[in-house]
């Protein structure tokens, strides 16, 4: 007997790790590191604010409590976004 075709992937976004250097965010099966030096909006945020992340579309991350929007492309290709923040 053959099972039916697989459904669509339900993997979303989650915060995998937070430490004194930055935040690791997992999107599907890929994990990205966001160092506080390049993403200072997260440095003084509390854990619940960082953990409250939404994947609004395939390429759009949003932290509502911090009012931070990030395109996944800036995580995949940081060399194309050298001036992420001037803080």
N, C-alpha and C positions, 0 to 999 in steps of 0.2 A: 504494500500500500504506500502511496506517495502522499506526503503532506502538501497542503496548499502552498502557494507562493508566499514568501516572506512579506510581512507588512513593512511600512515605512519605519525608518530609524527613529526612535524616541529619545535618543541621547540629546541632552540639552547642554546647559552650562552649569558649572559648579566651581566653587572656590576649593582648590585642592590643598592649599597650604598657605599660611601666613607666617612670616618671621621678621626679624629686625631688618632684613634687606629688601623685602618686597612681598609680592603676592603671586601665587601660581594659580592660574585660572585654566580649567579644563573645559574644552568645547568639543563635545563628542568624544573622540578618542585621542585628541590632540591637546597637549598641555603647553601653556605659554607662561613665561616668567615676566612679571612687570616690576622692575626695580623701582623703589621709591625715588631714586634720583631722577628717573625719567617720567614717573607717574606720581608726583607729589601729592595729588588729591587724596591718596589713600594713606599717607604716612600718619596723619593725626586722626584718621577716622577710627571709630570703634569697630569691633569685630562684627557686630550685627549689621552695621552699615555696609561693610565690605561684603559680607555673606549674602546680602540682599541684592543679587544681580539678576538681570533678566536678559534673555536672548530674544530681542524683539523681531529679528529676522535672522537669516542665515549669517549675516555679516555685521550685525548691530548689537552691541552690548550696552546695557543701561543700568546704572546704579541710581534708583530714584531718590534715595535719601541723601545722596551726595551730588545729585544733578550732574552726573558724569556720563557722557556718551562716548563710546569708542567703536571704531570700525575694526573688525577683525584683521583687516589688511595691515593696520599699523602694528599689530602683534606679529604677523607673519613676515613683514618686510620692514623692520624698524629703520633700516638704512635709508628708506625713502621718506622718513619722517624725522629728520634730525633735530628739529626744534619742537619737540612735543610740548615742552613747557619751559618758561623762562624763570620759574620760581626756584 
